[in-house]
Amino acid sequence: MHPQIKDLLVTNSFFIFGLNLFAPLYALYIQGIDPSIQHVGGVWAFYVICMGCMVYVISKFENHVRYADYFLILGFLGRTIGWIGYIFVTNIAQVYLIQVFLAAGEALGTPAYNTLYSLNLDKGKEASEWGLSASINAFIMGLAAWLGSWIVSSFGFPILCGFMTVLSLVSVVLALQYRRALGTSSLLRRPKKY
């Protein structure tokens, strides 16, 4: 396995953990702000539609592979801003606004991550290396869902969102460190094999 694959897996693992602390509790969070079940679906629909539009536009720029690591870092930062926002929300309109930041982060980060990961796959091992990514994510998601429910029941949503923010910032720092440690193309391409 190429070292950059490991770097990407570690970096993304912190983010995936933070995201999945909250994901299974999302509906409870929304209903705590506005008890209308319509907002649970409405906020999610707004997020997904915003993300779809942004991915369509941003991915055209992300075809310039040499900037993929920047898009990845900006993606983590956009979602970090959204998660911080959840701490301070007082009404449903603010929740809708936060979805714009989360959608932008997703639109910047996910295609960039997939590009970087794909560029560093070992020839002939593509399925096993994508499988490793999916397996690691599944374990992280399961553990995070359990821990997130425990944190909310013990301390509340603001503490959970603060913890999510810290994990996202760890992803940003790791991405920056890997990028600096290996040079400006650290997360981009492996050396050519002759």
N, C-alpha and C positions, 0 to 999 in steps of 0.2 A: 504494500500500500504506500502510495506516495505521501511524503510528509505533509504536504499542503492539505490533503484530504483529512488527515488527523487534526490539523489546525482548524480547519473549517468545522469539523464535527464537534470539537471542544467548544469553539466559539459559539456555534449555534445551539449547543446543548444548554447553555445557561439561559439563552433566550427562550427556547422551547419550554424549559422548566418554568420560567416566569410566566409565560403565556398560559400554560396549562394549570397553574395555580388558580387562575381566575375563570378559565373557559367553562367548566361545569357549573359554576356559581353565577354566571352572567345574568340569568333570568331573575334570580333572587336580588341581585344588586339593582337591576333596573326597577323591579317592583318596590324596592325600598325607597326609591326616589319618586316614582309615580306608579300607583297600584294598577293602572290600566294594562291589561295583558296585551293590548294592541301596540303599546310602546316597545314591548319586548321584541315582537316581530318587526315593528317599524324601524327601530334603531338598527337591528341586524340587517334588514333590507337596505337601509340607507348606507351602511358601512360597505356591504357587498357591492352595491351598484357603484358607489364612489370608487371602490378599489378596482372594479372592472374597467371603469373609464380611465382611471389613472394608469393602470397596468398597460392598457392599450397605447396610451400616449408615451409614457416613460420608457416602455420596452423598446420603442423605436430608437431612443437615444442609447439604450443599454446595449445595442448591437455593436457599439464602439467598445469592444472588450477591454481595452486598456484602462477604462474608467470603472470597471465593474467593482473593484474593491472600494472605491469611493461611494458608489451607489449602495453597497452593502452596509457600510458604516452609517451613511445617511438614513438608511432604512431602520437600523437599530435606534438611531437618535429620534426619528419621527415617532416611533412606537413608544420610546421612553417618555417623550413629551405627553403623549396620550395617556399613558399610565399614571404619570404625575397628575394630570388633570382629573383623573378619577378620584383622587384624594380630596379635591376641593369642590366637587360638583354639589350644587344645591338645587338644581332644577333640570327637567328633562331636556330643555333646549341646549344646555351645556353638554349633556351627554351626546346629543346629535353633533354638536361642534367637535367634540373629541374624536368622533368617528372619522372626521376628515383627516386628522393627524395620523390616526391609526391606519387608515386606508393609504395615505401617502407613504407611510413607513413600509407597509406591506408591498406597495407597488414599486418602491425603490429597492427594497431588500430581497424579496423572494426571487425575482428573476436573476438578480445579481448573484445570489447564493447558488442557484441552480447552474448558472453559467460557470462560475468558478469551480464548483464541484465537478461539473461535466468535463471541463478542460483538464482536470487533474486526474481523471480516472485512468487506471492502468488498462492498457489494451488487453482484451480478453477476460477482464475481471469486472466489467461494467455492472453486470447483474449482481454479483456478490457485494460490490462496494455500494451500490444503491440499496441493496438489501440490508447491509450493515447500518446505513443511515436510517432506514425505516425502522429497523429493530431497536436501535438506540433511542429513537424518538418515541417509540411505543412504550418502552420501559420508563422513560422520563415522564411522559404524559400521565401514565398510571400513578406513579409516585407523587407527581405534582398535584393531581386531582385530589388524592387522599390528604396530602399535607395542606393544600389550600382550604379544604373544608374544615380541617382542624384549626387552622389559623383564624378563619372567619368566626368559627364558633367560640374560640377562646379570646380573641382580641378585636375582631371586627374587620370590616372592609378597608378602612384607611391603613391599617398596619399591613394587610395583605398587599395593597397597591404600592405601599412604600417598599416592601420586600421585592415585588415584581420590578420596580424601578431600579433597585440596586442590582438585580440580576441582569437586567438589560444593559445597565452601565458597565457591568463586568464584560458583557459581550462586546461592547464598543471598545473598551480598553484592550481586550485580547486581540480584537481585529487590528487595532492600531499597532500593538506590539508585534504581532506576526508580520505585519506589513513592513514595519521598520527593521525588524531583525533580518529579514530576507531580502531587503531592498524594495524599491518601488514596485516591482512586479511580483512581490512575495506571494500574493494570493492568486496571481493570474495564471502563469504558465509554468509548467515544469520544463527543465532543460531538454532540448531536442536530443533524441537518441539517434546515434549514427550507426 
